[in-house]
């Protein structure tokens, strides 16, 4: 078992280069099988989620070749094999193969997807979208069989602006007959990135990034070259860390506009930021003012940054609140933060944080990806040494986190126990 050992109290300075977006890459890799030729995707992060998706590709007879930050995907000898539980349970994003296989073969068989335990996260909206396109969905002991004689474009309204459902329906609809419209679609930058990729392959998608996406089906998709956008959640996490212990810490290779909601809150509490075209330099301030946040779909405050942001709230002077509106289990780091000295109480979907608190190193557990990121942030400002277990969750979403933090001055190491 791997653990992270972090000794806090160091000032971090230098440059952290942000990797390709996890939440984009995990959709682009399954989307690539819709092509009839090889595709190349660059700026792919080297994280366990992308490794696991490549294992699914290989299971389907798709050849993959990694070269530096790029991946070449060749689906020309692909077979529509059932995706067993051993593959699907490793990550939530395995469900994108459902939409891609349905779009390509009119049939997909796979077991229920895995991922972090941050809430119920049903895939009802995905399945309703497939059914609207003409598919029949059969559920047999956590095994989904989705098949159709024909997929026919139609209007689809999402009850919730779900990123996963928006992308999955796009994947199924790009080869459907006629026009599909997705109303109340999610607007996240990752959706725009996936739509751009599909259009480069020959799809006809307009409106990505707005609440209405239109897809005109096409029979054939060709190979292409595509680049993953920078990871706004990784960038936001390191901006938060810089706000806690940075000294002219440069977060490079980012799109600042994707971080507007976080930047606004950091400036509100008194963090010093220098914002460039593709970077932000951050220096820790003093006497941070209290604030409150409420998570929301993009462009609101991201649920994926709520947990790391809770650490900076422990250093604010006064009472702060976080209201989580997306997932019901997004406060699982709180008991461990309280062990470290934070003053946090949770009632229903709201946490109240009283600061400032002096944090002390403890042995803690990363219960999920973003909870793990919050514990890393806490450990970097805590006295003594913090031991974080279950770090596999963190490694799922943060490429080379140990190396990136070490090179800017953090005392952090990964070791086996």
ROLO-637298 format. One record per residue (C-alpha): residue number from 1; residue in one letter; chain; x, y, z. Coordinates in steps of 0.02 Angstrom, whole numbers, plus 50000, padded with zeros to 5 digits. Layout:
N
REC num residuo cadena     u     v     w
REC NUM       a      A     X     Y     Z
...
//
This chain:
417
REC num residuo cadena     u     v     w
REC   1       x      A 50000 50000 50000
REC   2       x      A 50063 50173 49954
REC   3       x      A 50060 50319 50074
REC   4       x      A 50105 50502 50059
REC   5       x      A 50217 50573 50193
REC   6       x      A 50213 50763 50204
REC   7       x      A 50307 50878 50323
REC   8       x      A 50223 51047 50323
REC   9       x      A 50281 51225 50349
REC  10       x      A 50381 51251 50189
REC  11       x      A 50358 51399 50072
REC  12       x      A 50327 51347 49893
REC  13       x      A 50402 51445 49749
REC  14       x      A 50443 51410 49568
REC  15       x      A 50328 51345 49430
REC  16       x      A 50200 51206 49424
REC  17       x      A 50147 51159 49248
REC  18       x      A 49967 51099 49236
REC  19       x      A 49929 50936 49146
REC  20       x      A 49789 50894 49026
REC  21       x      A 49616 50891 49101
REC  22       x      A 49570 50725 49182
REC  23       x      A 49384 50755 49156
REC  24       x      A 49413 50788 48973
REC  25       x      A 49537 50648 48939
REC  26       x      A 49426 50515 49017
REC  27       x      A 49289 50558 48891
REC  28       x      A 49403 50585 48741
REC  29       x      A 49482 50412 48754
REC  30       x      A 49315 50317 48741
REC  31       x      A 49255 50441 48608
REC  32       x      A 49404 50394 48499
REC  33       x      A 49327 50224 48459
REC  34       x      A 49193 50310 48356
REC  35       x      A 49324 50346 48222
REC  36       x      A 49355 50228 48076
REC  37       x      A 49540 50273 48075
REC  38       x      A 49683 50308 48197
REC  39       x      A 49669 50460 48308
REC  40       x      A 49804 50550 48406
REC  41       x      A 49764 50640 48569
REC  42       x      A 49902 50743 48649
REC  43       x      A 49919 50819 48823
REC  44       x      A 49847 50661 48900
REC  45       x      A 49886 50655 49087
REC  46       x      A 49979 50503 49150
REC  47       x      A 49860 50453 49288
REC  48       x      A 49783 50286 49335
REC  49       x      A 49613 50334 49262
REC  50       x      A 49686 50351 49086
REC  51       x      A 49785 50190 49111
REC  52       x      A 49625 50098 49157
REC  53       x      A 49533 50167 49005
REC  54       x      A 49674 50106 48894
REC  55       x      A 49652 49933 48972
REC  56       x      A 49470 49937 48917
REC  57       x      A 49524 49989 48742
REC  58       x      A 49643 49841 48734
REC  59       x      A 49503 49726 48795
REC  60       x      A 49400 49788 48647
REC  61       x      A 49540 49748 48525
REC  62       x      A 49591 49930 48504
REC  63       x      A 49778 49959 48494
REC  64       x      A 49854 50101 48594
REC  65       x      A 50026 50178 48589
REC  66       x      A 50086 50303 48718
REC  67       x      A 50223 50425 48669
REC  68       x      A 50267 50558 48798
REC  69       x      A 50104 50651 48831
REC  70       x      A 50016 50583 48676
REC  71       x      A 49916 50428 48639
REC  72       x      A 49881 50351 48469
REC  73       x      A 49719 50251 48466
REC  74       x      A 49686 50131 48322
REC  75       x      A 49508 50059 48322
REC  76       x      A 49519 49977 48150
REC  77       x      A 49522 49800 48222
REC  78       x      A 49402 49834 48364
REC  79       x      A 49276 49706 48429
REC  80       x      A 49118 49749 48527
REC  81       x      A 49162 49642 48678
REC  82       x      A 49066 49650 48841
REC  83       x      A 49152 49764 48968
REC  84       x      A 49164 49658 49124
REC  85       x      A 49159 49719 49303
REC  86       x      A 49348 49700 49322
REC  87       x      A 49365 49846 49200
REC  88       x      A 49210 49952 49234
REC  89       x      A 49228 49959 49423
REC  90       x      A 49396 50045 49418
REC  91       x      A 49328 50215 49368
REC  92       x      A 49166 50309 49345
REC  93       x      A 49210 50368 49170
REC  94       x      A 49203 50190 49102
REC  95       x      A 49020 50230 49067
REC  96       x      A 49072 50335 48916
REC  97       x      A 49104 50172 48825
REC  98       x      A 48917 50141 48838
REC  99       x      A 48875 50291 48730
REC 100       x      A 49021 50264 48611
REC 101       x      A 48984 50080 48583
REC 102       x      A 48799 50114 48562
REC 103       x      A 48838 50249 48434
REC 104       x      A 48958 50139 48336
REC 105       x      A 48880 49966 48348
REC 106       x      A 48702 50002 48407
REC 107       x      A 48740 49890 48556
REC 108       x      A 48838 49905 48719
REC 109       x      A 48854 49780 48861
REC 110       x      A 48945 49830 49018
REC 111       x      A 48937 49819 49207
REC 112       x      A 48897 49966 49320
REC 113       x      A 49038 50094 49327
REC 114       x      A 49145 50124 49483
REC 115       x      A 49230 50282 49547
REC 116       x      A 49236 50382 49708
REC 117       x      A 49099 50358 49837
REC 118       x      A 49043 50539 49845
REC 119       x      A 48858 50506 49823
REC 120       x      A 48729 50401 49732
REC 121       x      A 48773 50467 49558
REC 122       x      A 48644 50365 49461
REC 123       x      A 48656 50357 49272
REC 124       x      A 48469 50370 49242
REC 125       x      A 48488 50525 49133
REC 126       x      A 48612 50434 49021
REC 127       x      A 48494 50287 48999
REC 128       x      A 48342 50398 48967
REC 129       x      A 48441 50486 48832
REC 130       x      A 48486 50321 48750
REC 131       x      A 48304 50266 48758
REC 132       x      A 48247 50429 48679
REC 133       x      A 48364 50393 48533
REC 134       x      A 48279 50224 48510
REC 135       x      A 48381 50105 48617
REC 136       x      A 48312 49972 48732
REC 137       x      A 48395 49963 48904
REC 138       x      A 48398 49800 49001
REC 139       x      A 48475 49791 49176
REC 140       x      A 48527 49619 49232
REC 141       x      A 48620 49605 49399
REC 142       x      A 48718 49767 49382
REC 143       x      A 48746 49729 49198
REC 144       x      A 48680 49849 49069
REC 145       x      A 48627 49792 48895
REC 146       x      A 48589 49940 48783
REC 147       x      A 48541 49902 48603
REC 148       x      A 48445 49974 48457
REC 149       x      A 48400 49927 48280
REC 150       x      A 48417 50111 48232
REC 151       x      A 48462 50269 48326
REC 152       x      A 48351 50414 48274
REC 153       x      A 48391 50593 48321
REC 154       x      A 48265 50681 48431
REC 155       x      A 48246 50821 48560
REC 156       x      A 48312 50770 48733
REC 157       x      A 48288 50873 48891
REC 158       x      A 48401 50839 49040
REC 159       x      A 48318 50860 49209
REC 160       x      A 48490 50903 49279
REC 161       x      A 48632 50984 49182
REC 162       x      A 48741 50829 49199
REC 163       x      A 48914 50828 49121
REC 164       x      A 48918 50639 49105
REC 165       x      A 48745 50626 49028
REC 166       x      A 48778 50769 48908
REC 167       x      A 48938 50689 48843
REC 168       x      A 48868 50512 48837
REC 169       x      A 48716 50566 48737
REC 170       x      A 48830 50662 48617
REC 171       x      A 48933 50503 48590
REC 172       x      A 48777 50401 48552
REC 173       x      A 48699 50535 48441
REC 174       x      A 48844 50578 48325
REC 175       x      A 48803 50429 48212
REC 176       x      A 48615 50432 48238
REC 177       x      A 48498 50470 48093
REC 178       x      A 48442 50650 48088
REC 179       x      A 48456 50788 48217
REC 180       x      A 48471 50773 48406
REC 181       x      A 48455 50922 48522
REC 182       x      A 48507 50915 48705
REC 183       x      A 48420 51049 48807
REC 184       x      A 48480 51099 48981
REC 185       x      A 48649 51028 48930
REC 186       x      A 48798 51051 49044
REC 187       x      A 48915 51193 48991
REC 188       x      A 49083 51138 49062
REC 189       x      A 49241 51170 48959
REC 190       x      A 49271 50983 48951
REC 191       x      A 49110 50963 48850
REC 192       x      A 49172 51092 48725
REC 193       x      A 49337 50997 48714
REC 194       x      A 49247 50833 48676
REC 195       x      A 49132 50916 48547
REC 196       x      A 49282 50995 48460
REC 197       x      A 49365 50823 48453
REC 198       x      A 49210 50743 48376
REC 199       x      A 49194 50884 48250
REC 200       x      A 49376 50860 48200
REC 201       x      A 49329 50680 48164
REC 202       x      A 49187 50738 48051
REC 203       x      A 49040 50754 48169
REC 204       x      A 48918 50901 48158
REC 205       x      A 48896 50972 48333
REC 206       x      A 48850 51152 48373
REC 207       x      A 48809 51241 48535
REC 208       x      A 48934 51153 48650
REC 209       x      A 48965 51267 48798
REC 210       x      A 48784 51329 48795
REC 211       x      A 48626 51253 48867
REC 212       x      A 48571 51185 48698
REC 213       x      A 48680 51068 48596
REC 214       x      A 48631 51014 48420
REC 215       x      A 48701 50857 48339
REC 216       x      A 48669 50812 48157
REC 217       x      A 48710 50630 48134
REC 218       x      A 48840 50568 48010
REC 219       x      A 48883 50393 47952
REC 220       x      A 49073 50400 47956
REC 221       x      A 49203 50480 48068
REC 222       x      A 49385 50495 48017
REC 223       x      A 49548 50503 48111
REC 224       x      A 49614 50667 48180
REC 225       x      A 49739 50752 48295
REC 226       x      A 49673 50833 48453
REC 227       x      A 49738 50915 48612
REC 228       x      A 49667 50899 48787
REC 229       x      A 49633 51066 48872
REC 230       x      A 49726 51109 49034
REC 231       x      A 49650 51036 49192
REC 232       x      A 49555 51176 49280
REC 233       x      A 49529 51071 49437
REC 234       x      A 49714 51029 49453
REC 235       x      A 49754 51213 49421
REC 236       x      A 49628 51266 49553
REC 237       x      A 49699 51143 49679
REC 238       x      A 49875 51213 49658
REC 239       x      A 49808 51392 49665
REC 240       x      A 49730 51348 49833
REC 241       x      A 49894 51271 49891
REC 242       x      A 49985 51427 49834
REC 243       x      A 49862 51533 49932
REC 244       x      A 49910 51432 50087
REC 245       x      A 50099 51426 50069
REC 246       x      A 50153 51503 49904
REC 247       x      A 50284 51635 49875
REC 248       x      A 50275 51691 49694
REC 249       x      A 50216 51517 49648
REC 250       x      A 50176 51513 49461
REC 251       x      A 50035 51399 49402
REC 252       x      A 50074 51382 49217
REC 253       x      A 49985 51314 49062
REC 254       x      A 49809 51359 49116
REC 255       x      A 49655 51448 49048
REC 256       x      A 49616 51578 49183
REC 257       x      A 49438 51605 49118
REC 258       x      A 49397 51425 49168
REC 259       x      A 49437 51472 49348
REC 260       x      A 49337 51633 49364
REC 261       x      A 49229 51575 49510
REC 262       x      A 49381 51518 49612
REC 263       x      A 49484 51672 49568
REC 264       x      A 49343 51784 49624
REC 265       x      A 49334 51698 49794
REC 266       x      A 49522 51699 49819
REC 267       x      A 49530 51885 49782
REC 268       x      A 49382 51915 49897
REC 269       x      A 49471 51840 50048
REC 270       x      A 49634 51932 50010
REC 271       x      A 49746 51816 49911
REC 272       x      A 49877 51903 49803
REC 273       x      A 49861 51847 49621
REC 274       x      A 49951 51901 49463
REC 275       x      A 49846 51841 49316
REC 276       x      A 49926 51819 49145
REC 277       x      A 49864 51751 48980
REC 278       x      A 49904 51569 49024
REC 279       x      A 49968 51575 49202
REC 280       x      A 49931 51641 49376
REC 281       x      A 50063 51683 49506
REC 282       x      A 50005 51669 49685
REC 283       x      A 50079 51725 49851
REC 284       x      A 50007 51685 50021
REC 285       x      A 49924 51833 50104
REC 286       x      A 49888 51870 50286
REC 287       x      A 49728 51905 50383
REC 288       x      A 49614 51818 50260
REC 289       x      A 49434 51874 50268
REC 290       x      A 49295 51746 50294
REC 291       x      A 49181 51699 50150
REC 292       x      A 49053 51570 50098
REC 293       x      A 49034 51466 49941
REC 294       x      A 48894 51367 49861
REC 295       x      A 48938 51236 49732
REC 296       x      A 48850 51244 49564
REC 297       x      A 48864 51182 49386
REC 298       x      A 48986 51277 49275
REC 299       x      A 49018 51423 49276
REC 300       x      A 48976 51416 49462
REC 301       x      A 49096 51360 49598
REC 302       x      A 49153 51182 49554
REC 303       x      A 49106 51042 49671
REC 304       x      A 49277 50965 49633
REC 305       x      A 49363 51116 49714
REC 306       x      A 49249 51129 49864
REC 307       x      A 49350 51007 49969
REC 308       x      A 49522 51084 49935
REC 309       x      A 49447 51258 49960
REC 310       x      A 49390 51207 50134
REC 311       x      A 49573 51211 50188
REC 312       x      A 49597 51394 50149
REC 313       x      A 49436 51430 50245
REC 314       x      A 49516 51353 50401
REC 315       x      A 49642 51495 50389
REC 316       x      A 49515 51636 50373
REC 317       x      A 49475 51751 50519
REC 318       x      A 49297 51707 50567
REC 319       x      A 49151 51598 50514
REC 320       x      A 49142 51525 50338
REC 321       x      A 49014 51411 50259
REC 322       x      A 49013 51287 50116
REC 323       x      A 48849 51229 50041
REC 324       x      A 48867 51074 49931
REC 325       x      A 48728 51059 49804
REC 326       x      A 48796 50927 49683
REC 327       x      A 48846 50772 49784
REC 328       x      A 48787 50716 49955
REC 329       x      A 48951 50638 50016
REC 330       x      A 49074 50777 49986
REC 331       x      A 49125 50810 50166
REC 332       x      A 49212 50647 50206
REC 333       x      A 49377 50734 50236
REC 334       x      A 49304 50835 50380
REC 335       x      A 49332 50709 50522
REC 336       x      A 49516 50698 50474
REC 337       x      A 49534 50887 50463
REC 338       x      A 49457 50901 50636
REC 339       x      A 49586 50776 50700
REC 340       x      A 49718 50892 50629
REC 341       x      A 49645 51039 50727
REC 342       x      A 49515 51117 50612
REC 343       x      A 49351 51181 50684
REC 344       x      A 49221 51114 50562
REC 345       x      A 49043 51057 50588
REC 346       x      A 48930 50979 50456
REC 347       x      A 48741 50984 50454
REC 348       x      A 48649 50911 50305
REC 349       x      A 48739 50979 50152
REC 350       x      A 48822 51128 50236
REC 351       x      A 48986 51138 50329
REC 352       x      A 49029 51281 50447
REC 353       x      A 49213 51321 50471
REC 354       x      A 49281 51432 50610
REC 355       x      A 49457 51498 50583
REC 356       x      A 49597 51525 50591
REC 357       x      A 49655 51354 50651
REC 358       x      A 49830 51287 50677
REC 359       x      A 49838 51117 50595
REC 360       x      A 49946 50975 50659
REC 361       x      A 50010 50823 50565
REC 362       x      A 49911 50663 50590
REC 363       x      A 49881 50497 50504
REC 364       x      A 49732 50524 50389
REC 365       x      A 49640 50434 50249
REC 366       x      A 49602 50495 50072
REC 367       x      A 49422 50436 50056
REC 368       x      A 49405 50501 49878
REC 369       x      A 49502 50600 49748
REC 370       x      A 49463 50778 49800
REC 371       x      A 49458 50737 49986
REC 372       x      A 49635 50672 49961
REC 373       x      A 49685 50836 49877
REC 374       x      A 49616 50932 50026
REC 375       x      A 49719 50827 50146
REC 376       x      A 49876 50862 50044
REC 377       x      A 49840 51049 50056
REC 378       x      A 49810 51035 50243
REC 379       x      A 49970 50936 50270
REC 380       x      A 50074 51067 50180
REC 381       x      A 50031 51198 50312
REC 382       x      A 50022 51081 50463
REC 383       x      A 50158 51067 50594
REC 384       x      A 50248 50900 50603
REC 385       x      A 50218 50759 50478
REC 386       x      A 50056 50698 50401
REC 387       x      A 50035 50521 50335
REC 388       x      A 49900 50501 50203
REC 389       x      A 49840 50326 50160
REC 390       x      A 49726 50269 50017
REC 391       x      A 49828 50381 49903
REC 392       x      A 49772 50281 49751
REC 393       x      A 49624 50399 49749
REC 394       x      A 49740 50550 49732
REC 395       x      A 49847 50469 49598
REC 396       x      A 49689 50438 49495
REC 397       x      A 49673 50624 49460
REC 398       x      A 49836 50717 49491
REC 399       x      A 49980 50680 49373
REC 400       x      A 50151 50674 49459
REC 401       x      A 50086 50765 49613
REC 402       x      A 50236 50716 49718
REC 403       x      A 50361 50774 49588
REC 404       x      A 50268 50936 49553
REC 405       x      A 50260 50985 49736
REC 406       x      A 50438 50928 49772
REC 407       x      A 50510 51037 49635
REC 408       x      A 50434 51194 49712
REC 409       x      A 50498 51157 49887
REC 410       x      A 50373 51041 49972
REC 411       x      A 50434 50902 50086
REC 412       x      A 50328 50761 50016
REC 413       x      A 50367 50584 49969
REC 414       x      A 50275 50427 49919
REC 415       x      A 50323 50261 49992
REC 416       x      A 50259 50085 50011
REC 417       x      A 50213 50011 50179
//
